[in-house]
């Protein structure tokens, strides 16, 4: 098992500089795809329901205050955990299938899906929330809809 910073670093090594919104959503979908394929989490870091979609606080704290982010801004390559082949394959798949979408398009995608919607229930559009999106909620929903729907652009 890795951590969300290592996944974010791997995403950025594939995409180059991207918006922080896009990075957060791609890391979220890496977790979702790993759950669908292997039934265990890719990382244990909490994912929260924020007004603009799912956010993982660890990489957020690393890129706080930036609109665009690149891999160098998350730390040095030596301090980042290395992903194994299985973990890298999941990141590669997510980036190849969803990497062409903008942060806003990925935001809209997460807003149509149950894990974010259910965690954000009771909060208005744009209202601050922070409720956790649980591993069980992600595993149940994305396993039910399947990998094809999960990776649908």
BAKEVEX-301121 format. One record per residue (C-alpha): x, y, z; residue in three letters. Coordinates in pm, whole numbers. Each point is the difference from the previous one (the first is absolute). Last residue first. Layout:
N
<<X Y Z> 'ALA'>
...
//
This chain:
153
<<-1494 1038 -1983> 'UNK'>
<<-112 -344 114> 'UNK'>
<<261 -152 229> 'UNK'>
<<-241 -84 282> 'UNK'>
<<-260 -110 -255> 'UNK'>
<<239 -253 -157> 'UNK'>
<<138 -111 337> 'UNK'>
<<-334 -109 133> 'UNK'>
<<-320 167 118> 'UNK'>
<<-40 -235 298> 'UNK'>
<<372 -13 82> 'UNK'>
<<8 381 -18> 'UNK'>
<<-287 40 246> 'UNK'>
<<89 -266 256> 'UNK'>
<<375 69 2> 'UNK'>
<<-45 377 20> 'UNK'>
<<-253 -15 284> 'UNK'>
<<210 -261 182> 'UNK'>
<<316 212 -33> 'UNK'>
<<-187 287 159> 'UNK'>
<<-50 349 -137> 'UNK'>
<<61 202 315> 'UNK'>
<<-207 309 76> 'UNK'>
<<188 323 -72> 'UNK'>
<<-309 211 -73> 'UNK'>
<<36 360 -116> 'UNK'>
<<-304 117 -198> 'UNK'>
<<48 44 -374> 'UNK'>
<<-322 -183 -81> 'UNK'>
<<-186 -44 329> 'UNK'>
<<88 -251 270> 'UNK'>
<<-245 -264 122> 'UNK'>
<<155 -275 -208> 'UNK'>
<<369 67 -73> 'UNK'>
<<113 -351 99> 'UNK'>
<<-285 -147 -206> 'UNK'>
<<73 211 -307> 'UNK'>
<<377 -60 15> 'UNK'>
<<-28 -381 17> 'UNK'>
<<-318 -6 -214> 'UNK'>
<<128 138 -330> 'UNK'>
<<-130 299 -195> 'UNK'>
<<213 249 198> 'UNK'>
<<311 -208 -71> 'UNK'>
<<-52 43 -376> 'UNK'>
<<-66 374 34> 'UNK'>
<<327 46 186> 'UNK'>
<<180 -207 -265> 'UNK'>
<<-136 235 -266> 'UNK'>
<<109 301 207> 'UNK'>
<<350 -140 50> 'UNK'>
<<25 -46 -374> 'UNK'>
<<-33 -339 -168> 'UNK'>
<<285 -137 -213> 'UNK'>
<<142 -185 299> 'UNK'>
<<-308 -217 41> 'UNK'>
<<82 -314 -200> 'UNK'>
<<381 22 -33> 'UNK'>
<<44 153 347> 'UNK'>
<<-224 -260 164> 'UNK'>
<<171 -289 -179> 'UNK'>
<<352 124 76> 'UNK'>
<<-88 49 368> 'UNK'>
<<-144 -354 20> 'UNK'>
<<304 -145 -176> 'UNK'>
<<231 184 239> 'UNK'>
<<-173 -163 299> 'UNK'>
<<37 -349 -151> 'UNK'>
<<364 64 -96> 'UNK'>
<<95 120 351> 'UNK'>
<<-10 367 90> 'UNK'>
<<307 169 144> 'UNK'>
<<-47 203 316> 'UNK'>
<<93 367 -35> 'UNK'>
<<293 140 201> 'UNK'>
<<259 -80 -268> 'UNK'>
<<-211 159 -274> 'UNK'>
<<13 329 189> 'UNK'>
<<-321 151 125> 'UNK'>
<<-351 74 -126> 'UNK'>
<<100 318 -186> 'UNK'>
<<245 -190 -221> 'UNK'>
<<-289 -209 -138> 'UNK'>
<<-178 298 -153> 'UNK'>
<<-286 219 124> 'UNK'>
<<-230 265 -143> 'UNK'>
<<-248 208 204> 'UNK'>
<<226 19 303> 'UNK'>
<<-90 109 353> 'UNK'>
<<26 -347 153> 'UNK'>
<<206 -240 -215> 'UNK'>
<<151 -216 277> 'UNK'>
<<-300 50 230> 'UNK'>
<<-229 -117 -280> 'UNK'>
<<224 -305 -53> 'UNK'>
<<-69 -108 360> 'UNK'>
<<-361 128 19> 'UNK'>
<<-147 -229 -269> 'UNK'>
<<-283 192 -163> 'UNK'>
<<-319 -130 -164> 'UNK'>
<<-218 252 -178> 'UNK'>
<<-22 377 -40> 'UNK'>
<<-203 50 320> 'UNK'>
<<224 -233 199> 'UNK'>
<<-67 -365 74> 'UNK'>
<<306 -139 174> 'UNK'>
<<241 -280 -88> 'UNK'>
<<199 -141 291> 'UNK'>
<<348 -139 -58> 'UNK'>
<<12 -380 3> 'UNK'>
<<147 -53 -347> 'UNK'>
<<-69 -236 -292> 'UNK'>
<<-290 -138 198> 'UNK'>
<<-99 -369 -20> 'UNK'>
<<-252 -175 -227> 'UNK'>
<<270 -59 -266> 'UNK'>
<<-150 121 -328> 'UNK'>
<<-292 210 120> 'UNK'>
<<193 142 295> 'UNK'>
<<296 86 -223> 'UNK'>
<<-236 176 -239> 'UNK'>
<<-153 210 277> 'UNK'>
<<335 98 153> 'UNK'>
<<132 102 -341> 'UNK'>
<<-327 190 -52> 'UNK'>
<<65 208 312> 'UNK'>
<<358 68 -116> 'UNK'>
<<-142 124 -332> 'UNK'>
<<-252 220 182> 'UNK'>
<<264 165 220> 'UNK'>
<<233 60 -294> 'UNK'>
<<-274 159 -208> 'UNK'>
<<-90 242 277> 'UNK'>
<<368 80 60> 'UNK'>
<<30 106 -360> 'UNK'>
<<256 -181 -212> 'UNK'>
<<380 7 -53> 'UNK'>
<<133 -315 -163> 'UNK'>
<<-250 -275 -68> 'UNK'>
<<196 -322 56> 'UNK'>
<<240 118 275> 'UNK'>
<<-296 190 145> 'UNK'>
<<-202 -321 42> 'UNK'>
<<302 -171 159> 'UNK'>
<<46 287 248> 'UNK'>
<<-371 -6 85> 'UNK'>
<<23 -376 64> 'UNK'>
<<308 48 218> 'UNK'>
<<-175 279 193> 'UNK'>
<<-310 -219 44> 'UNK'>
<<188 -278 176> 'UNK'>
<<124 -346 -102> 'UNK'>
<<-117 -349 81> 'UNK'>
//
